[in-house]
Amino acid sequence: MYSPSYNRVEDRAEILAFMRDNNFPVLVTGLGGTLHASHLPSMVQEEGDKLVIDMHMAQANQQWQEFFDEEVLVIFTGAHGYISPRWYEEKERVPTWNYAAIHAYGVPEVVKDEKAKHANQRRLVEYMDPEWLPKFDALSPKYLSGMLNGIVNFRIPVTRIETRWKLSQNRGRREMELIVEALEKRGETALADLMRKHLVS
């Protein structure tokens, strides 16, 4: 991913929080030169100094059959929006698009143990829907086994990460503040908040 140095984020805590907050990424595989992509829920765990992405897909989705010790790409995207030239003090500008994104790479490992698969799914339910967790725990073993057999769980130990927080940092603080004000007026508070957090000095 093209990312000038002033757009990169290096803070591990911010990267982890972003991945967890935007936990419906796109998994991209390209074995043999043919690209495939799936939109999948994820859980991002810390294991020592490594990040691990837990994911699952339907057994019928043949993309998982491309996991042959090949690197895959997981794309996390967050707040984004159109930036109008009308918002700048300097009037000779062109439109652009501000956004935040992470590209995470790693080699997936299929989880075959049913207890581990169950633990992965339970962790996802606990994170997304804690009020329903007791109902999940009360599902009959027969029903649960059938559901688990219908999915493929896998984990991706992250080997490298690319980040881009494209937030008009190259335009200077004053222009960034004007953009933040305009975004807030349009109700695009998530992008405005992210820009405010990364105002240049």
C-alpha positions as CSV (number, residue, x, y, z in Angstrom):
1,M,0.0,0.0,0.0
2,Y,1.4,3.4,-0.9
3,S,1.9,5.3,2.3
4,P,4.1,8.4,2.7
5,S,5.9,8.5,6.0
6,Y,3.6,11.3,7.4
7,N,0.6,9.0,6.9
8,R,2.0,6.0,8.7
9,V,0.9,5.0,12.2
10,E,3.5,3.0,14.3
11,D,1.8,3.0,17.7
12,R,0.9,-0.7,18.4
13,A,-2.0,0.2,20.8
14,E,-3.6,2.4,18.2
15,I,-3.2,-0.2,15.5
16,L,-4.7,-3.0,17.7
17,A,-7.6,-0.8,18.7
18,F,-8.3,0.1,15.0
19,M,-8.3,-3.5,14.0
20,R,-10.7,-4.4,16.8
21,D,-13.0,-1.5,16.2
22,N,-13.2,-2.3,12.4
23,N,-13.4,-6.0,12.8
24,F,-15.2,-6.9,9.5
25,P,-12.2,-6.8,7.1
26,V,-11.6,-8.3,3.6
27,L,-9.5,-11.4,3.2
28,V,-7.7,-11.5,-0.1
29,T,-5.9,-14.5,-1.5
30,G,-4.2,-14.8,-4.9
31,L,-2.8,-18.3,-5.3
32,G,-2.0,-19.0,-8.9
33,G,-2.6,-15.5,-10.0
34,T,-6.4,-15.6,-9.5
35,L,-7.6,-13.2,-6.8
36,H,-10.4,-14.1,-4.4
37,A,-11.8,-12.0,-1.6
38,S,-14.3,-12.5,1.3
39,H,-15.8,-10.1,3.9
40,L,-15.4,-11.9,7.2
41,P,-15.7,-11.1,10.9
42,S,-12.5,-11.2,12.9
43,M,-11.0,-11.1,16.3
44,V,-7.5,-9.8,16.9
45,Q,-5.5,-11.3,19.7
46,E,-2.1,-10.5,21.2
47,E,0.2,-13.4,21.6
48,G,3.4,-12.1,23.2
49,D,4.8,-9.6,20.7
50,K,2.7,-10.9,17.8
51,L,-0.8,-10.1,16.6
52,V,-3.0,-13.0,15.5
53,I,-6.2,-12.6,13.5
54,D,-8.9,-15.2,14.2
55,M,-11.4,-15.6,11.4
56,H,-13.9,-18.1,10.0
57,M,-15.8,-18.7,6.8
58,A,-18.4,-21.1,5.5
59,Q,-17.1,-24.5,4.6
60,A,-18.7,-24.1,1.2
61,N,-16.6,-21.0,0.5
62,Q,-13.7,-22.5,-1.4
63,Q,-11.3,-19.7,-0.7
64,W,-10.0,-21.5,2.4
65,Q,-8.7,-24.3,0.1
66,E,-6.2,-21.8,-1.1
67,F,-4.3,-21.8,2.2
68,F,-1.1,-23.6,1.1
69,D,1.6,-21.8,3.1
70,E,1.0,-18.7,1.0
71,E,0.8,-15.2,2.4
72,V,-2.7,-13.6,2.4
73,L,-3.8,-10.0,2.9
74,V,-6.4,-8.8,5.4
75,I,-7.7,-5.3,4.8
76,F,-9.1,-3.3,7.6
77,T,-10.8,0.0,6.8
78,G,-12.2,2.7,9.1
79,A,-13.6,6.2,8.8
80,H,-13.4,7.8,5.4
81,G,-14.8,10.7,3.5
82,Y,-14.7,13.1,0.6
83,I,-12.7,16.3,1.2
84,S,-14.0,19.4,-0.7
85,P,-11.6,22.1,-2.0
86,R,-14.2,24.6,-0.6
87,W,-13.0,23.9,2.9
88,Y,-9.4,25.1,2.5
89,E,-8.1,28.6,3.0
90,E,-5.9,28.1,0.0
91,K,-8.4,28.1,-2.8
92,E,-6.4,26.5,-5.6
93,R,-6.9,22.9,-4.4
94,V,-8.5,19.8,-5.8
95,P,-10.8,17.3,-4.1
96,T,-9.4,14.3,-2.2
97,W,-10.5,11.5,0.0
98,N,-9.3,11.0,3.6
99,Y,-9.3,7.6,5.2
100,A,-7.6,5.2,7.5
101,A,-6.6,1.6,6.5
102,I,-4.4,-1.3,7.6
103,H,-3.1,-4.0,5.4
104,A,-2.1,-7.1,7.5
105,Y,-0.2,-10.0,6.0
106,G,0.4,-13.5,7.2
107,V,0.1,-17.2,6.4
108,P,-3.2,-18.7,7.6
109,E,-3.4,-21.8,9.8
110,V,-6.6,-23.8,9.7
111,V,-8.0,-24.7,13.2
112,K,-9.3,-28.3,13.1
113,D,-9.7,-29.1,16.8
114,E,-13.4,-28.7,17.6
115,K,-12.8,-27.4,21.1
116,A,-10.5,-24.7,19.7
117,K,-13.1,-23.9,17.0
118,H,-15.8,-23.6,19.7
119,A,-13.5,-21.4,21.8
120,N,-12.9,-19.1,18.9
121,Q,-16.7,-18.7,18.2
122,R,-17.5,-18.2,21.8
123,R,-14.9,-15.4,22.0
124,L,-16.5,-13.7,19.1
125,V,-20.0,-13.9,20.6
126,E,-18.7,-12.7,23.9
127,Y,-17.2,-9.6,22.2
128,M,-20.0,-8.8,19.9
129,D,-23.1,-9.9,21.9
130,P,-22.3,-10.6,25.6
131,E,-26.0,-10.5,26.5
132,W,-26.6,-13.5,24.2
133,L,-23.6,-15.5,25.5
134,P,-25.6,-17.5,28.0
135,K,-27.9,-18.7,25.2
136,F,-24.8,-19.6,23.1
137,D,-23.5,-21.6,26.0
138,A,-26.9,-23.4,26.3
139,L,-27.0,-24.6,22.7
140,S,-27.3,-28.4,22.5
141,P,-24.0,-30.2,21.7
142,K,-25.6,-31.8,18.6
143,Y,-26.7,-28.5,17.2
144,L,-23.4,-26.7,18.0
145,S,-21.4,-29.5,16.4
146,G,-23.4,-29.2,13.2
147,M,-22.8,-25.5,13.1
148,L,-19.1,-25.8,13.8
149,N,-18.8,-28.5,11.0
150,G,-20.3,-26.0,8.6
151,I,-17.5,-23.4,9.0
152,V,-13.7,-23.3,8.7
153,N,-11.9,-21.5,11.5
154,F,-8.4,-20.2,10.8
155,R,-5.8,-17.9,12.4
156,I,-3.4,-15.6,10.8
157,P,-0.2,-14.7,12.8
158,V,0.6,-11.3,11.4
159,T,4.1,-11.1,9.9
160,R,3.9,-7.5,8.6
161,I,1.6,-4.5,8.7
162,E,1.1,-1.5,6.4
163,T,-0.8,1.5,7.7
164,R,-2.1,4.6,6.1
165,W,-3.9,7.4,8.0
166,K,-4.5,9.8,5.1
167,L,-5.8,12.8,7.0
168,S,-4.5,15.8,5.1
169,Q,-1.4,16.0,7.3
170,N,0.6,17.4,4.3
171,R,-1.7,20.5,4.3
172,G,-0.7,21.7,7.7
173,R,-2.6,22.2,11.0
174,R,-4.8,25.2,9.9
175,E,-6.2,23.4,6.8
176,M,-6.7,20.2,8.9
177,E,-8.7,22.2,11.5
178,L,-10.9,23.7,8.7
179,I,-11.6,20.2,7.3
180,V,-12.5,18.9,10.8
181,E,-15.0,21.8,11.2
182,A,-16.6,21.0,7.8
183,L,-16.8,17.3,8.5
184,E,-18.5,17.9,11.9
185,K,-21.0,20.2,10.2
186,R,-21.8,17.3,7.8
187,G,-22.1,14.9,10.7
188,E,-19.0,12.9,9.8
189,T,-17.8,12.8,13.3
190,A,-15.8,9.6,13.2
191,L,-13.4,11.0,10.5
192,A,-13.4,14.4,12.2
193,D,-12.4,12.8,15.5
194,L,-9.6,10.8,13.9
195,M,-8.2,13.9,12.2
196,R,-8.4,15.9,15.4
197,K,-6.4,13.2,17.1
198,H,-3.7,13.4,14.4
199,L,-3.4,17.2,13.9
200,V,0.1,18.2,12.9
201,S,1.9,20.7,15.1
